[in-house]
Amino acid sequence: MKWNKFTLTTTTQAVDLVSAMFDEIGIEGIEIEDHVPLTEAETKGMFIDILPDMGPDDGTAKVSFYLEDLSDLERIMREIEEGLEELSQFVDVGARTITSSETEDKDWINNWKQYFKPFTVDDILIKPTWEDIPEAHRDKLLIQIDPGTAFGTGQHETTQLCIRQLKKYMTEGAKVLDVGTGSGILGITALKLGAGKVFGTDLDENAIAAVGENLKANHIASDYFQAVQGNIIDDEKIQKQAGYSCYDIAAANILAPVIILLQKEIPLHLKKGGIFITSGIINTKEEAVKEALSANRELEIVETTYQGEWVSITARRV
């Protein structure tokens, strides 16, 4: 099925009013494009360390909507023009031009799955739940993942860096803290490698459901992996739920700025000698993270590993 896309060129200051006007007309669901830089609050929790170059903010914006049935198009366009004329008395509505195009109706939530294929990290096979086990890898340690709308297929370099560090420092029955658990891939890997218990946190509510589904896919009882929604950096309830001085390993595959904040909290939850595995660090932020870790008297950096442009820094609680 094809949808008809209509794009209005307006201004950033008019976007909210235009959106409200579209809603009054009966247009459900819009797409907004502008050049306004994202704030720190907006990027919090996003797995992105280098924001895309959107160009300078020139004050313009585009508001798009989609129609399947064009039988009412004349009325909709007339009401948009009338609405824009009324709004122009209060705000600069810009060019007011509307362009149209066609777009295919795709299952965008699931369309990405065609690109997620089984792959290995050393002797570990990471496989999407909907794929078969490749014959050549039947002898490998199997981890099955369906991230849903949470982050974490294992394909990203930062996740692979963490997996290798988990392999290196894992001990039988270890207790693991997984900060920013996403799909639960690191916590599940830890359990497959011999960990006894995992406590995971994530800001995204979808992550909690994803962890539950992936535990089932890997035939792991939910008792072994507790996942909660919240921020361990500043949420006292989450901090208490996690527990203090009780973890052998903490893993955080997040962002350099978040790790810099986390380094103050994580030692409170690690045992003496416990390991803190960090990743999600682009190489241009390596020194900033190392500086923060080195300044913490309760941590000492023991290892730095690299894959592509990404860095994993492992520290020990002293």
N, C-alpha and C positions, 0 to 999 in steps of 0.2 A: 504494500500500500504506500502511496506517495502523499505527502502532506504539502500544503502550500504555505510557504514562509513569507511573512511580511515584516520588513524592517524599517522602523522610523528613525531618522537621524534627528537628534534633539541635543539638549545640553545636560550636563551632569546636575546642574541645579534644578532642572525640571523633571528629572527622572522619577522622583517619588510621586509628584503630582500626576505625571503621565501614567504611571503604574496604577494609581488609584482610579484615574479616569478610565483606563482599560477595563479594570475590574467592574466598574459601574456599567459599562457597555455590555459586559457579559463575556469578556475574553478571559479564559482560564489558563494560567501558566504563561509566563513571559521569560525572556532571556535578555539580560542587560550586559552590554559591553562598554567599558570606558577605560580611561588611562589613569584613574585615580590609584595611587600606590596603596597597597594593603597595609593596615595598621598592625602593630605588634599583637594586639588582641585577636585580630582576624587570622593571623598566621599561627597563633598558638595551637599546638597540637597537630599542625599540618606537617607531613613528611616532605619538607622541601627546604633546602638550605640556601639555595640561590634562586631568588625570585626571577621570573621571566622579565625580559626587557620589554615593557609595554610602550616605550616611547614617552615623550613628554606629555603631561596632562594639558591638553589644549582646550579643555572645557566641553568637548563634544562627547556625546554618548549615543549608543544605538539600542533601541528597545525592539525586540522581535517577538512575534507571536505566530502561532501555527493554526491553520484551519484545514479541516478535511472536507467539509461541506461548504461550497462557495455560493449556495443559493441565497444566503443572507449577506453577501459581501457588500452590495451597494449600500445597505443600511449601515453596516459596520463602518465603512469608509466615511460615510456622511457624518455619522456621529463622532468619529475620530476628528474630522476636520472642525466640526462645531466645538468639540471639547478643547482642541488646540487653540482655537480662536479665543475661547473664553479664558484659558490659562494664560494666553499671551498678554492679558491685561495685568497679570500679577508677576509673571516671571518670563525670562528670556527662553523661549521654546526652540530657538535655533532654526535650522534649515527647514524643518517640518517636511522633508521629502520622505516618501515611502517607496521602497523598492520591493519587488516580489521575486521569489524563486521557488523551486521544487526541491524537496528533500525526502529521502526514503524513510519509511517507518521501520526502524530497527529496534531490536531488544538491546538497548545500550547497556543495561545492567549485566547482561550475560554475554554480549558480543565479544568481550575481551578474552573469553575462555578459549577461543581458537588459538590464541598465542601462548597459552600456559601449557607446556608439555613437560613430561617427566625429565628430570635432570639429576645429576649427582654432585654432591659436595664430598670429595674424597670417597670414602666407603659408605656414604649415606645416600639413599635414593629418596628424593622428594618428588612426590607424584600427586597431581590433582586427583580428587576423589573420582572423577568421571573417566579417567584414563586407565588402561590396563597396565600391568607391570611389564616392562620390556624384558624379554627373555634373557638378554645379556646381563641384566642387573638383579636377577632373582636372589642372588646371594648377599645383597647389600641390606643394610638396616633400613627398613621402610618407614617413611613418614608420609601420611596422606593429608592433604590440605585443600580445603575450599574456603578461601578468605571471605566469601560473600562480599559485603561492602566494607569490610575492615581491611587494614593494611597488613600485608604479609604473605606473599607466595613463596618466599625464600629465594627468588631469582635475583633480587637486588644484591649488589656486592656487599653492602653493609651487613645484611642478614647472614651471608655466607661467612664473612669475617667473624661474626659472633658465634656461629655454629662451630667453627674451627677452634675458637677459644674455649667454648663449652667442652668440646672433646678433650682439650688439653688439660683443663683444670677440674673436670668432674671427678667426684669420688662417690663410691657406692653409698646410697642413702642420703646424699647431700640435700640440704634445704635451699631452694632457689627463689629469689625475688626477681620477677620479670616486670620491669617498669615500661609501660607503653607496649603491652603484650600484643595488641592487634589481633591477628588470627590465632594467636597462641603458638605460633611455630617454634619460637625459642623455648618456651616452657615445655612443649610436647617433646621437642628434641632432647631437652634436659632429662625428662622422665625416661625416654627411650635409652638414654646413655647411662641410666642408673640412679638418677635423682630420686629421693624419697617423696618429697612434697614440693609443690610450686605455688607461690602466691603471686598473682598477676594483677596489675592495675592498668587502666586505660581511660582516657577522657571520653572516648566514643562508646555510646551504649551498644552500638552494633557489634563491637568487639566481644562483648560478654556472650552474646548469642553465638558468635562465630567460634569462640573457644569451646563452648558446649558441644557444638556440632562436630568440631574437629577431634575432640576427645572421643566421641562415639565412633568416628571414622577410624580412629587408631586403637579402638578397643581398650581405652583407658578409663577406669572408673572416675567419676567426677570428684570423688573424695581426695584424689591426688592433686587436683589443680583447682584452687579457688581463685576466681577472677572477679574483680569488683570495679565499678566505675567510679573514678575520682582521681584527684591529683595528690600524690604522696608528698609533693613539695610543700604544700601549704594547707592541706586538709588534715586536721588533727584526728578526725575519725578514721580516716584511711591509715594514717600513721600508726594508730593504736591497733587497728585490725591486722596490720602487717606484723606487728610485734618488734621488739627491740633486741639487738645483740643475739640474733638467732639464725642468721643466714650464712651459709658457707659461700654462696655465690650470689651476686646481684648482676643482672644484665640490663642494659639500657641502650636500645638501638633507636635513638630518637633524633635529636638535632644538637649541634654544638652549643647553642645558647641555653638549651634546656639542660644539657649535661653540666654546664657550668653552674647552673642553679642546683642541680641534683647532688653535686659533690658535697654539699653541706649537709644533706639529709641522709644519704646512703650509709655513711659510716655508723650512724646510730642504729642501723638495722643489721649490720654485719657483725659476725663474731670476730674476735681478734684473729688476724691471719686470713680473714675472709677476702674473697676476690671480687673486684668490681670490674666487669667487662663493659666497655662503652664502644659505641659505633654510631653511624649516621653522621660522621664528621667529614666534611669535604676538606681536601688537603690544605686549602687556604685558611681554615679555622684550626688546624692542628696545634699551632703554638699557643693560641688563646686557651684551648682546653688544657693543654699541658701546664700552662702557667697557673690556671685555677686549681688543678689537681695537686701540683707541687706546693702551692701555698697552704694546702690543707694539711695540718700536722698529723692527722689521723690516717693519711693515705700516702703511699709511695708508689710511683710508677714502676712497673716491673717489665712491661713489654709494649711495643708498638708494632702493629702489622698493617700491611697495605694491600689493597686490591683496586686497580685502576686509580681513579681520583679520590678514593675513599680510604679512611683511616679508622683503625680500631686501637684504642688505648686501654690497656689493662693495668689496674692498680690493686694494691693489697692494703687492707686495713692493718695498721701497725699497733 
